[in-house]
Amino acid sequence: MEPDYWGASQKMLADTGFLQGLKDFKKENIAEKTIRGLQKYVKDANFNADTMMNISTAAAGLCQWVIAIEKFHHVNKIVAPM
């Protein structure tokens, strides 16, 4: 059985600094361990904005953000100056 993160998710989304935290996120310094941990989600066919929109608009937006950050990480590894 999958853990239920709904309560924790609601608390996180209610945090008044949450959106600013996403904006200020240091995307250039994501640990490889974190990226590896994301893989089971970003590779899931149901982890996309369209599917998440059926759950909530906030979930859809966060899904898009996670996918974009994960893609940025891989592109940044190739094009970032040494």
C-alpha positions in Angstrom: 0.0 0.0 0.0 1.3 3.5 -0.9 1.7 5.9 1.9 -0.9 8.7 2.2 0.7 12.1 1.8 -2.5 14.1 1.4 -2.5 15.6 4.8 1.2 16.6 4.6 0.6 17.9 1.0 -2.3 20.2 2.2 -0.1 21.5 5.0 2.7 22.2 2.6 0.4 24.0 0.1 -1.1 26.1 2.8 2.4 27.4 3.8 2.4 31.1 2.8 6.1 30.8 1.7 5.6 27.7 -0.4 5.3 29.5 -3.8 8.3 31.7 -3.1 10.3 28.6 -2.1 9.5 27.2 -5.6 10.6 30.4 -7.2 13.8 30.6 -5.2 14.6 26.9 -5.6 18.3 26.4 -6.4 17.8 24.2 -9.5 21.5 24.3 -10.4 22.5 22.3 -7.3 20.1 19.4 -7.1 21.8 16.3 -5.7 21.9 13.2 -7.9 20.3 11.3 -5.1 17.3 13.6 -5.3 17.1 13.1 -9.1 17.3 9.4 -8.7 14.4 9.5 -6.1 12.3 11.4 -8.6 12.6 8.8 -11.4 9.8 6.6 -10.2 7.5 9.5 -10.4 8.6 11.2 -13.7 8.6 7.9 -15.5 5.1 7.0 -14.3 2.7 7.5 -17.3 0.1 9.0 -14.9 2.5 11.7 -13.6 1.5 14.5 -16.0 -0.4 17.7 -15.8 -3.5 16.3 -17.6 -3.9 13.4 -15.2 -3.1 15.6 -12.2 -5.7 18.2 -13.3 -8.3 15.5 -12.4 -7.0 15.6 -8.9 -6.4 19.3 -8.5 -5.0 22.3 -10.3 -2.3 22.6 -7.6 -1.3 19.0 -8.2 -1.1 19.7 -12.0 1.1 22.8 -11.5 3.4 21.0 -9.1 3.7 18.1 -11.5 4.7 20.4 -14.3 7.2 22.1 -12.0 8.8 18.7 -11.0 9.0 17.5 -14.6 10.6 20.8 -15.7 13.1 20.8 -12.8 14.1 17.2 -13.5 14.6 18.0 -17.3 16.5 21.1 -16.4 18.9 19.1 -14.3 19.8 16.8 -17.1 20.2 19.5 -19.7 22.1 21.7 -17.3 24.6 18.9 -16.7 25.4 18.9 -20.5 25.5 22.7 -21.1 26.6 24.2 -17.8 30.0 25.8 -17.9 32.7 24.0 -16.1 
